[in-house]
Amino acid sequence: MGVSLRKLVYYVASTLDGFIAAPDGSYDFFPLEPDVAAHLTAGWPQTFPTFSHPQLGIDRPTGRFDAVLMGRATYDPALRVGVTSPYAHLRQYVFSRSLPPSTDPGLEVVAGDPVAFVRELKGRPGGDIWLCGGGDLAGQLLPEVDELVVKLHPIVAGSGIPLAARGFAAHRFTLTGTRSFDSGLVLLHYAAEPAPPAASTGTADPAASDRAGVTAEGAPGR
């Protein structure tokens, strides 16, 4: 009997037009309304930074995750205020080719290929893995995402950091659950659909080959 692989879960806040942050990377325009906060602190306590637990009433942040993945831009706000381990209750991985190795024992800087690293990480024993952001890293790891959980805010931003920045390559997800809140947010749960099997016979279609060959763009993190 095979061992079940850990799942990569992209859990993120988004505007209606698909942006997870402003052009400068800030995301303070996403409010944490009381009705939403009560649900998320009870059901997703591990996704709040460790320093915020006392004021949110989070005592022991247990749950499905034991690791979090971040791009450089997602990690930078904490680093700028001297917090080297924003999610100290989880094993943390930051993808960057420019950051030096971390001196914090709870955080590892990964300079290599994110896809290869995540595939290897999924094979290690442990809980599920939370993909925190940002858009560039999510774009590269989109083929590896097993679940997508979107906190959809009733906001149109017009521009910003997209939910997944990559070359065009459509990935379909199946809606598995929704929850709406009086304050306007909708929590959407999706599961990744398996990729269709490649054709084993017949004449190749050059146009189809071009479409299938689209790959992620950009460097790890931001």
N, C-alpha and C positions, 0 to 999 in steps of 0.2 A: 504494500500500500504506500503510495507516494506521500510526501510531506507537502502540505499546502503552503504556497508561497505567501509572503506578506503582501498586503495590498498597498498601492500608492494612491492616496486620497488627496485630491486637489480641493481644498476647502478655502473659499475666498469670498470677499465682498465684491459686488460689482454694481455698476450703474445699469440702467435699462439699455444703454447703447454700448455696453460691453467694456467699460473701462474700470480698472481696479485701483487707479491712483491718478492724480493730476499730472500734467506734463513734467512737473518738478519732482514727482515721486511722492508727494504728500497725499494723505488720505483722511485728513481730519474733517473733511466734509461729509463723511459717513457718520451719522449719529448713532449712538447706542441707546435706543429708546428703552424705558423701563420694562415694557412687556417682552421685548426681544432679549434684553440683558438677563432677565430671570430664566428664560428658556436656555440660553446659550451657556450661562454659568452652571446650570444643572446638567445639561446634556453634552457640552463641549468644553469643560473646564480646562483641559490641557492646551487649548488654543489661545489662552490669554497669557501674556507675559508674566513671568514669575513675580516680578515686583508689584504687579497689580492685584495679586491674589488677596492680600489682607483687606483692601478697600472694597473688593467685590464679594467678600465673604466666602472665598474658596479656601477650604481647609486642606484637603488632600486631593489634588487634581488627578484622580484615577480615570481611566478610560481605555480606548482601543489603541492609542498611539504610544510608541516609546521612542520615536525619532521624528525630527523635523528637518526639512530641507529649505534653504533660503538662497536666493541670489545675493550678489553684493549690494545692490540698491536696497533690498529688503533689510539687510543687516546693518547698513550704514547709520540709520537714525539712532539705534541703540549705541553703536560704537562712538558716535559723535558726543554722546553725553557720558561716556566712560563705562557703559554697560557692555562687557565682553561676552556675557552669557544670558541673553534675554529670555531664553526658555530653559532655565537651568534644571527644570524637572524632566526634561527630555534630552536624549542624545541629539546634538545639533551638528548639522553639516552645512557649511557655507561654500558655495561654488564661486570661485574667483581665481583668475590667473595673476592678479596684481597684489592681493593681500599676502603678507608673510604667514608662515605657519603660526597657528594659534598657540598661545602659552596657557590658555584655559583648558584644563583637562576634560571639560564637558563639551568642548566644541572642536571640530576638525575642519580645516580649510581644504577644499578639494579643488585641485587645479586641472584634473583630467576630464575626460569625456563624461558628461552627466549621465548619458544613457547607459554606458557600460557600467558606471559606478552603481546606478540604481538597480540594474539587473543583478549585479553581484550582491547588493544589499538585500534585495528581496529573497535571496537564497539563504541568508543567514537566519538563525533562530531569532525570534522576537515578535513584537506586536506590529501593527500596521504603521505606515509611514505617512506623515502629514507633509504635503507640499504646500508651503506657506506663500511662496511667490519668489520673485516677481514674474512679470509677463514674459521676459526673454527666456528665463529658465523654464517656465511652464510651457512655452512654445517648443523648446527642445525636448521636453519630457512628455509631451502630449501623447505619443504612442504608448507610453508606459503607464498612463493614468488609468486606474481600474475603476475609480469612483470620482465623480465630480459633484461637489456640494457648493451651491452658489447662494450667498445671502444677497438677494436681488433687491436693491433699494429703489424707491420710486424717484429716481434722480436721472436726468439726462445731462451729461457732462459736455458733450461736443467734441472733446479731444482728451488725450491723456495716455496712460499706460494701458495697453489692451490686455484682456484676460489671458490671451496666448499670442505672443508675437512670433510668427513663422511664415514661411512661404505657403502659398495656398495648397492645402491638402485636407480635404473634408474628413472629419472624424465624427462618426455618429454615436450618440449616447441614448440610452433608453431611460425615460422618466420612471423612477421607482417610488417617489414620494414627494408630497408638497405640504407646506404648512404656511398659512398666511397669518399676519398679525394686524391688530387694529391700527397700529402706527403706520402701516403701509408696506412693510417689508414682507417678501415671500421667500421662504427657504425651500430651495429646489434640490432634490436628490436625484442623481443620474448614475447609471452603471454603463461602463463602456461596452459597446457591442463588439463581438469578435470580428476581426478583419476577414473579408471574404477570401476563400482559398484561391490561390493563383491557378490559372488555367494550365493544364499539363499538356494539351495538344492544340493543334490548329495554328494558323498563321498569325504571327504577331501583328498587332496594330500599332504602328509607330506613334500615333497620337496618344493612344492609351498608355504606351510605355513612357511617354513624356510626362503624362499626368501622374503616373505612379511614382515617377522618380523625383518628385518635388521633395526637398528636404528642409530641415530647420535652418534658419539663418542666424548669424550672430555668434558672439562669444558667450561662455558661461556667465551667468549672473548679469550684473550691470556695473 
